Amino acid sequence: MYKFDSRIRYSETDSEGNLTMMALLNYFQDCSTFQSEDAGVGIRYCLDRDLVWVLNSWQIVPIRLPKLGEKVTIATCPYDFQKFMGYRNFMMFDEAGNYLAKANSIWSLINLKTGRFEMPDDNMLKGYPVEERIPMEYAGRKISVPAGGEMKDAITVLPHHLDANHHVNNGQYVAMAFEFLPEGAAIKQLRAEYRKQAFLGNVLIPYVVAEDTRIVVSLQDDSGKAYAVVEFEL
């Protein structure tokens, strides 16, 4: 299991002094990036081989969001590889070793030149030792989008939405979807399904469905095909 320690910063908290869900997601992203870099199979290694790991889905379950100043440990471990797909857990612990949050994620390795899926090489498999998956209630990758929603104002992809792979970072889709949550909403579970990549200048049209304990945001193109679907269980 790969780990790093941190302390909750003021810039990562909400108006109540608790870690935000977006900051939690960013910690998890950073953790897997640190593991890749430390193992020598990080961003530069992949780009030199015209490869990129693309996130297919997130499932994040907050148990207790830590407060300003709390010391935390963030951890990750791959638990399976199936051909070109990788499966990875994330965890955040408090100082006593109690779970603060758990997450599951599914990734695909893609060749940037051909657009085709590619198997991870021996260095990648060595750099990502497989461990037992953590205990949690695992949700499916696919998110259904109910009818009866409402179209919102379009969002144009700007430079700050992009990551080192020059497409919209997976966390940015979630940040866009957060704008449609009611004020003070308590999130029981966050899921995100990524269906196609968006690039600089693309226009994303939010389609929002609000139910009693569930809000679904589909960020889609003008033909109705989704770039990403985000589901909040409240």
C-alpha positions in Angstrom: 0.0 0.0 0.0 1.4 3.4 -1.0 0.9 6.2 1.6 1.7 9.8 2.3 0.9 12.0 5.3 -0.6 15.4 5.2 -2.5 18.0 7.3 -5.8 19.6 6.4 -5.2 23.1 5.1 -7.4 26.1 5.4 -7.6 26.3 1.6 -9.0 22.7 1.5 -12.0 23.4 3.9 -15.5 24.6 3.6 -17.3 27.3 5.6 -17.7 24.8 8.5 -14.0 24.0 8.6 -14.3 20.5 7.1 -12.4 19.1 4.2 -14.3 19.6 1.0 -15.2 16.6 -1.3 -13.2 18.2 -4.1 -10.1 18.4 -1.8 -10.6 14.8 -0.9 -10.8 13.8 -4.6 -7.6 15.8 -5.2 -5.8 14.0 -2.4 -6.7 10.7 -4.0 -5.5 11.9 -7.4 -2.3 13.1 -5.9 -1.7 9.9 -4.1 -1.8 7.7 -7.2 0.3 10.3 -9.1 2.9 10.2 -6.3 3.0 6.4 -6.4 3.5 6.4 -10.2 6.3 9.0 -10.0 8.1 7.2 -7.2 7.8 3.9 -9.1 9.3 5.5 -12.2 6.2 5.0 -14.3 4.7 8.4 -14.0 3.5 11.0 -16.5 6.7 11.4 -18.4 7.3 7.7 -18.6 3.8 7.3 -20.2 4.0 10.3 -22.5 7.4 9.1 -23.8 5.6 5.9 -24.9 2.5 7.7 -26.2 0.5 6.2 -23.3 -2.0 7.7 -20.9 -4.1 6.2 -18.1 -7.7 7.4 -18.5 -10.1 7.2 -15.6 -13.3 5.3 -16.3 -15.1 5.8 -13.0 -14.9 7.0 -9.4 -16.8 5.8 -6.4 -16.0 7.9 -3.3 -17.6 7.2 0.1 -16.8 9.8 2.8 -17.2 8.4 6.4 -16.1 11.6 8.2 -14.6 14.6 6.6 -11.6 15.8 8.7 -11.4 19.3 10.0 -8.9 22.1 9.6 -5.5 21.1 11.0 -6.2 17.4 11.4 -3.3 15.1 10.5 -4.3 12.5 7.9 -2.8 9.7 5.9 -3.8 9.1 2.3 -3.2 5.7 0.8 -3.8 3.8 -2.4 -3.4 0.3 -3.8 -4.1 -1.4 -7.1 -6.1 -4.5 -6.5 -6.5 -6.0 -10.1 -5.4 -5.7 -13.7 -7.5 -7.1 -16.5 -5.8 -6.7 -19.8 -5.7 -2.9 -20.4 -7.8 -2.1 -17.3 -6.6 -1.3 -13.8 -8.6 -1.3 -10.6 -7.4 0.9 -7.7 -8.6 1.6 -4.1 -8.0 4.8 -2.2 -8.3 5.5 1.5 -7.9 8.4 3.9 -7.2 7.7 7.6 -7.1 9.8 10.8 -4.2 9.7 13.2 -5.6 6.7 15.0 -5.8 4.7 11.8 -9.6 5.0 11.4 -11.1 5.3 7.9 -12.2 8.8 7.0 -13.0 7.9 3.4 -12.9 5.0 1.0 -12.9 5.0 -2.8 -12.8 2.7 -5.8 -11.6 3.6 -9.3 -11.3 1.9 -12.7 -8.7 3.0 -15.3 -7.8 2.2 -18.9 -4.5 2.5 -20.6 -4.7 4.1 -24.0 -2.2 4.7 -26.8 -2.3 8.4 -27.7 -1.3 7.8 -31.3 -3.6 5.0 -32.2 -6.4 5.7 -29.8 -6.5 2.0 -28.9 -6.3 0.3 -25.6 -2.9 -1.1 -24.6 -1.6 -3.6 -22.0 0.6 -2.2 -19.2 4.2 -3.1 -19.7 6.4 -5.1 -17.2 7.7 -1.9 -15.5 4.1 -0.7 -14.9 3.0 -4.0 -13.4 6.2 -4.1 -11.2 5.5 -0.5 -10.1 1.9 -1.2 -9.1 2.0 -4.3 -6.9 -1.5 -5.8 -6.5 -3.1 -6.1 -3.0 -6.4 -7.2 -1.7 -9.2 -4.8 -2.3 -10.5 -3.0 0.7 -13.9 -3.8 2.3 -16.6 -1.5 1.0 -19.9 -1.8 -0.9 -18.8 -1.6 -4.5 -21.1 0.1 -7.0 -21.2 -0.5 -10.7 -19.3 1.6 -13.1 -22.3 2.7 -15.2 -24.6 5.5 -14.0 -28.1 5.8 -15.2 -29.4 9.2 -16.2 -33.1 9.6 -15.5 -35.6 11.5 -17.6 -37.2 14.7 -16.5 -34.1 16.7 -16.0 -33.3 20.3 -16.8 -30.7 21.8 -19.2 -28.4 24.4 -17.7 -26.1 27.0 -19.1 -23.3 25.7 -21.3 -19.7 25.5 -20.0 -16.8 26.1 -22.3 -13.6 24.2 -21.6 -10.8 26.7 -20.6 -7.1 26.2 -20.1 -7.5 25.8 -16.3 -9.7 22.7 -16.8 -6.9 20.8 -18.5 -4.3 18.5 -17.0 -0.8 17.4 -18.2 -2.5 15.1 -20.8 -4.2 18.2 -22.4 -7.7 17.0 -21.8 -10.2 18.0 -19.0 -9.0 16.6 -15.7 -11.4 14.1 -14.1 -11.8 16.3 -11.0 -12.8 19.3 -13.1 -16.0 17.4 -14.3 -16.9 16.8 -10.7 -16.2 20.4 -9.8 -18.6 21.5 -12.6 -21.3 19.1 -11.3 -20.9 20.4 -7.7 -22.3 23.7 -8.8 -25.8 22.1 -9.1 -25.9 20.8 -5.5 -28.2 22.6 -3.0 -26.4 24.7 -0.4 -25.3 22.6 2.6 -26.0 19.3 0.9 -24.4 16.3 2.8 -22.9 13.8 0.4 -23.2 10.1 1.3 -21.5 8.9 -1.9 -20.1 10.4 -5.0 -19.9 8.5 -8.3 -18.5 9.6 -11.6 -18.5 7.9 -15.0 -16.2 9.2 -17.7 -17.5 8.4 -21.2 -15.3 10.5 -23.6 -12.6 13.1 -23.3 -13.2 16.8 -23.6 -10.6 19.2 -24.9 -9.9 22.9 -24.9 -12.8 24.8 -26.5 -15.3 22.0 -26.2 -18.7 23.0 -24.9 -20.3 21.0 -22.1 -24.0 21.3 -21.5 -25.1 20.2 -18.0 -28.3 18.2 -17.8 -29.4 18.0 -14.2 -31.9 15.6 -12.6 -32.7 16.2 -8.9 -34.5 13.5 -6.9 -35.2 13.2 -3.2 -31.8 11.6 -2.2 -30.0 11.7 -5.5 -28.7 14.3 -8.0 -27.4 13.3 -11.4 -25.5 15.7 -13.6 -24.7 14.7 -17.2 -22.1 17.0 -18.8 -22.8 16.4 -22.5 -22.3 17.7 -26.0 -24.9 19.4 -28.2 -26.1 16.0 -29.5 -26.8 14.7 -26.0 -23.8 12.4 -25.7 -22.2 12.6 -22.3 -18.6 13.4 -21.6 -19.1 12.6 -18.0 -21.9 11.7 -15.6 -21.7 12.5 -11.9 -24.1 11.2 -9.3 -24.4 12.5 -5.8 -26.2 10.4 -3.2 -27.3 12.7 -0.4 
